[in-house]
């Protein structure tokens, strides 16, 4: 169990990439093996030029989503990149230039920091791609604050800072697969790779995409609505955006592991349709992340249902991770006298843990249990304590809504969703998952810093995350914190869990608490 979790939370082997000629813009081919895009008006040699008025819906090959007034009619738009727009909405983009070398001497930016730059390109269904994106600062006088997503709002960077005229490079893998969607009552054959950039002075300068001849490692997610890919509306504000835990996992994955999220609303551990798409594609060396409980009605049947997943994983050489589910935030869970939260789904955590420990006791080494549930309850309690500390009087009589529930989705002109988290919640839940996995791998070197996306006592500003103050540095998928164990494709080469020189790049991210400061109410207006 320690061995394969070490592979998941650290970076091991960078897979070799296939390199083929780049097609010119007028010869774009979705089956090509490599593409280079230069964003802005200059257009570097050897790159496909993409200007601010290059519309995806005009050529259905590559371009920007949302820049045409009729883009709201685009079929299944939220399945492309996790954003959806309504009639009357339109994203205005503009071209810009900087002092950087080509192809990063120009860029495309949004004229409204609340509206994302949504780039989409056609690729092959079933293809596995390595992406290198170069982000830029559209300002020559103040820092940029950049958030980066891929696919259906899978988090990569949150509020990363780029200095004036600076750039920031980021690399990741994407696995383009077929999904079963209950809302469609059938399969969605995904063949679009998407990248979204949003934030103050945020811009995209260039992007390179390369198809890997041999598909790399994938973390497959099966879950209910608390773990699935949730859509959001415009204008974008992360505390007002629904999200599942699965959408936060990409931020902490090693960059050589892709994520394929097959969760869906209303699912339970007895699911067959969504899981069938996973079972037909996962392969030796992959991981299966299973997080259920919210829609299960019998703990005993839940534990029994885990057997089918294990049998399939074991036969295919896939590592299985049973995850204790994130909990709710119902008022009955909060004890105002003590200021503490109580779990409602910990029974499913206990059942999952028992299933895994039973397998391990019989010699299994391809299964693990990671408990988000206990870690999430601890996180809510820690946050409540910090809020009381900020108030300065230790008073626990405030209604529970005033404490930790801003990590859950809040409906406009209504109350808190007591089940579903927002993007800040997904960020923290994903961090808890990887931190708990790290504890299993190495009980000594636990992170000392806390994760990102901590809202204020009155959640008025977007949470922070692994800011990059040196735009010349190249970030990885595992930004700064305590180093983890080095993964390998086979037995770990570092069984003692001690860091090596090669490990220094492979880290759990830093999560810094935002100070509890009163922010002007105007920061609240960005509610969809």
N, C-alpha and C positions, 0 to 999 in steps of 0.2 A: 504493500500500500504506500509506504513512504517513497519507494522508488519511482512509481509512475506519477505520483503527485508532484515529485520534484521536477519531472519532465514538464508538467503542465505549468508550473509557476515560474520556471526559468527558461532561458533561451539555450537551445542546444545546437542543432545543426542547421545552417542556412542551406536550404535546398538549392540545387543547381537550377538555373533558369534557362529556358530555351530562348535564343536570340534569333530573330528573323528580320528581314528588311521592314522599314517603316513605310506605310502607304501614304501617298499624298492625300490632301483633303478631298479632292474630287474622286479619289479611288478608295474611299473608306470601305473596309471589309471587316465585318464583325467576326469572321473566322480567322483573321490574321493573328499572328502570335505576338505582335508587339506594336505599340502605338506610343507616340510622343505628341503631347499637346502643349502649345504655347498660347497662353491667355493674354489678350490685349491686342493692340493695333499693329505692333511692329512685325511679328511673325518671323521667328528664327528659321534658318535653313534646316531642313530635315525634320521639321515639326509641323503638325497640323495646326493651322491658325484658328483660334477661337476668339471672336470678338464679342462684345457685350450684347450684340443683337443676333448672335447665332442661336437659333431656337431649335430645341429638340423636336418639338411637334411639327416644325416646318419640313424637316428632312427625315425624321424618325431613324436617325443613325447616331448622331451625337449632338450635344448642345445643351442649352439651359432650359430648365423647366420653370414655368410660372411667369415668363416674360411676355406672353401673349394673353390678351384679355379672355380668350376662350380656353385657356389651359385648364380651367376648372372642370371642363368637360372630359378631360383625359381619363380614359377608362382605368379604374383601379389605381389612381395616382398615389394613394397612400401605401400601396404595395411596392412602389418603386423606391421611394426614399423616406417614407414615414411622415411626410408632410401632406396636408390637403388644403386646398384653397376653395373658396366659394365665389359665386358670381360677383363681379365688381372689384375683385382683388387682382393686383398685378405687381410684379416685382420689377423695379427699375434698376438696371445695371449700367455701369459706365466703365470705360477704358481709362487706364492711367499708365504712367511711366515712372521709372525710378533710376537710380544711379548704378544698379546692379548689372552684372554681365548678362548677356543673352544666354538662355531664353528668359531670364528673370528680370530683364530690364523693362518689362511691361506687365500689366496685370489687369484683371477684371475685379471690380468691387461693387457692392450694393450701395445705393444711395440712402438706404434706411438700415441702420444697424440691427433692427428687429426683424428684417426680412432676409432670409438666407440666399446665398449663391448656390443654386441647385444644378450641378452638372451631371448629366446622364449620358451613357454611351452603350450601344448595343454590343453584346458579347455572346458567347455560346452558353446555352444551358448545360450545366454539368461541368463548366470550365472552372479552373482554379487559377487565380491571378495574383501576381505580386504588384503592388501599387506604391509608387513613390510620388508624393505630392509636395510641391513647394508652395508654401503660404507666404504672403507678403503683407507689409504694412502700407496702407494707401496714403498715410500721412508722412510728411517730412518734418513734423514738429512735435508730435506726441505719440505715445505708445499705442499699439494695437492690442485689442483684447479678443482673442480668436478661439472659437469653439469649432471642432471638426467632427463630422459624422461620416459614416459610410453605410451603404445599404439602407435599411429602414431605421434610421437614426441610431445606429450602433455607435456608442460614444468612443471617441479616440482621444481627443484633447478637449479640455474644458477651461476656458478663460486663460489660455496660454498667452503670455505677453511677448510682443515683438517690438523691438526698438524702431524709431523712425528710420524709414528707408531700409529696414532690415528684412531678412527672410528667415523662414523656419522650414526645414525639411522633415517629413514624417513618412515612414514606410510601414506597410501592413499587408496582410494577405486577405483575399476574399474568395469565398467558395459560392458560386452561383448555382443554386439548386431549385428543384421543383418542390412546391409546398402544397399541402392540402389546407384550404381555408374554409371554415364552416360557413362564413358569410357568403361565399361563392358556391357552396355546396359542391365543391369539386377542387381540382388541382389548379394551381397557378404555376405555369412554366416560366420561371424567371429567366430572362435573357438580357437584363439591364444591370450594368454596374454604375453605382451612383456615389457621388461625393458631395457633401454639403458643408459650406463654410458660413459662419454667422458671427457677428460681433462688431464692436466699434473699430473702425478703420480696417476691418478684415478684408483680405483680398486673396485671390488665387493667381499664381504666376505661371506655373507649369505643372505637368503631370506625365509620368511615364508608367505604362501598364504593360506587363509581360505575362503571357500565359505560361504556366509551368507544364512541361511535357508529362511529368508524373505528378498527379495531384498530391499536394502536401497534406499536413496534418489538419484535421478539423475537430473542433469541439461542437458536437451536436446537442442542442437543447430541446428537451420536451418538457412542457410545463402548461400551466393554466394561464389565466389573464394576468396573474401577478408576475409572470416571468416572460410573457410573450412580447412581440414587437407591437407597441401601441402607437397609433398615429397622433399627431398634434396639429393645431391650427395656426393661422397667422393672426396677428404678429407673434413672433416667437418669444416666449419667456419660460425658462426652464422650470420654475416652480409652478407654472400653470400648464405644464405639459405632462400628460400621462406617460408612464414608462414602465416596462417590466424589468425584472432583475437581469434577464438575458441581454437587454440593450446596454447595460452597464459593464458586462463582462469583458467586452472587447478592449476597453480602456486599460485593463490590467493583464491581458493576455500577452505572452511573448509574440513578437511581430511575425514569427514564422508559423503561427497557428491561426487559422481562420475560424470564424464562428458561423454556424448555420442554425438559426432559431426557428423551431417548428412548434413553438407553443401557440396556444389559441384560447380564446375565452370559453369558459364552461367545461374545459377538459378535466378529466380525472385520470387516475392511474390505470383505468381500464380502457383507455383510448386505443383505437386501432387505426383509424384513417390517417391521422397526422403522423403517427409513429411508423406507418408503412412506408412513407416517403424516406424516412431516416434509415430504416432497416434495409431498404433496397440499395442504399448508397454507402453506408459507412463501411470502413475497411480496417485492416490491421494497422494498429498504431493510433487510431482515432480515439476520441473520448465521447462518452454519452453522459450528459448532465441531466439528471431526473429530479424535478422539484414539483411535487404534488401534495395535496392535502386539503386545499380550500374547498374543493368540490367533491372530495371523497366523503362518504357517509359512514363508513365502517373501517376502523383502524385495522382490524384483522384481515379484511379483504384487501386493503391497501398493501399490507405486507405480503400477502399471497401474490398479488399482481406483480410485485417486483421480480418474481421468478422468471417470467417470460422475457423481461429485459435482460436479465443476467444470462439466461441460456443463449439468447441471440448474440450478446456481446462476447461471451466466452467463446462461442463457436467461430466468431469472425475475428477474434484477436483485438477486440475493442475494450478499452478500460472503462468501467462503469463507476459513476460517482452518484451516490444517493445523497440528496440534499434536504436537510430539514427545512421546511417552508418558512418564508418570511411571514410574520404574524400581522394581525389586524390592529386597528387602533380604536376600538369601541370604548365608549365612556365607561362601561361596566368593568373594563380591564384596568382602569386607572383608580388607584386608591389615593384620594386627596389627602388623607391623614398622613400617609407616609411619602406621598409624591412618587409612588412606584407603579410600574406597569406589570401586569401579569400575562403570561402566555395563554393562548387558547388552542394552539395547534401543536403544542409540544408532545402530544401523544403520538403524532405522526413522526416526529423526530425520533422518539424512543423506538417506534416500530422499525423505522429505517435503520437505525443504529443496530438494533438486534438482528435484523436480516443480514447486515454486512458482517457483524462480528461472528455470526454463526458460520458464514461462508469462510471467513478467514480462519476460524478455528478448525475447519476441515481442510485447510491448506491452500485456499484461494489467494492469489496475489494480484488479481486483476480487478479488484473492487475496493471502494473506499466510501466512507461516510463523512460528510462535512455538514456541520450544523449551523445554518444561518439563523434558525429560530432563536436559539439561546443568545447568540451574538447580537441579534437585532433587538431583543428585549433589553439586553445590557446597554446597547447603544441608546435606546429611548430613555432609559433611566439615567444614563450619564448626561444626556442632553437636558432632561428635566432638571437635574441637579445644577447644571450650568446656568439655566435660565433663572432658577431661584437665587443662585449666587449673584447674578447680575442685578436682580431686583434688590438685593442687599438686605432683605429682612427675613429670609428663610421661610417665608409664608408659603404653605402648600395648599392654601384654600382656593387658589385661582382655578377656574374651570380647566379641564384637561385640554381643551382646544388651545390654551395659551402656552402649552409646553412643547411637546415633540411632534405634534401632528402636522407640522408644515413640511414634513417629508412625504406626506400623502397628498394626493390630488385634491384641490379645492374647486368646486364648481362655481362658475360665475353667478353672483347674486344668490348663492346657496351655501351649503355647509361642506364639511370635509367628507371625502369619500373614505369610509372606514376600512376599506380593503385595499385599494389600489394606490400605489406610490407614484410620485412624480420623478422627474429626472434626477433631482438631488437625492431622492430616496434610492433610486436604482444605482446611482454612483456609490452610495454608502453601503448598500446591500452587497454589491459586487466586491467592494473592498473587503467586507467582512468575510465573504466566501474565500477569497484568496488568502486573507490573513489567517483564517482558521485552517486552511490547507497547509499553509506555511508552518503553523504550529505542529501539525502532524509530522511534516518532513523534518523539522528542526525545532525542537522545543526550547532551544537556548536563544537563538538569534531572532527574537520576536521584534516586530517594528515598534519603535518608541514614539513615532509621530502618528498623528491621527489623520483620517482621510479628508477628502475635499467636500465641497457642497454643503457646508454647514450654514443653514440660514440663521439670520439674526433673531433676537427675541421677538421682534416684529419683522417677518421675513420680507424685507423690502428691497434687497439687492440680490443679484444672481450670485450663487456660491462660487468660490474660487477653487482652482485646481492646478496642480503642478505647473505654476507659472514659469515661463522660460524668459529669463531676463537677458540672455545672451543669444541674439538671433543667429549668430554664426554657428552655434552648437547644433548638432543633429540629434534630436530626441529619439528615444526608442519607445516601444510599447510599454516599457517598465521604468518610468521615471523614478526620481531620487528617493531612496529610503534605505533601509537595511538590506544588504544583498541576500539573495536566496541561493538555494543549491543549484548547481549546474545540471541541466537536463541532458540526457543522451537518448539516442534511439534504442539503446539497449540498457544493460545494467549501468547504474550510476557510477561515474568515474570519481565521485567525491562522497563516498559513503558516510564520512564523518560529519557532513553538513558544514564543514568549515569553508569560508570563502577563499577563492583563488583569484589570481590576477585576472583571469578570463571572466570571472563572475562579476566583476565590478560594474559591468554594463547591465546586469540583470537584477532588477530590483523591484520590490513593491513600491508603488508610488507614494509620494508625500501627500498627506491630507492635513491641511492647516485650517484651524478653526478661524472663521471670520469673526472679528471682534463684534460684540454686541453694541452697536452704535445706532442711535436713532437716525434713520434716513428719511429725507423728505418724501411725503406721500406720492409725489409725482412718479416715483419709481414703481408704484403699484399699478399704473394704468394699463400695463401691457397684458391684459387678460383676454384670452380668445372668447 
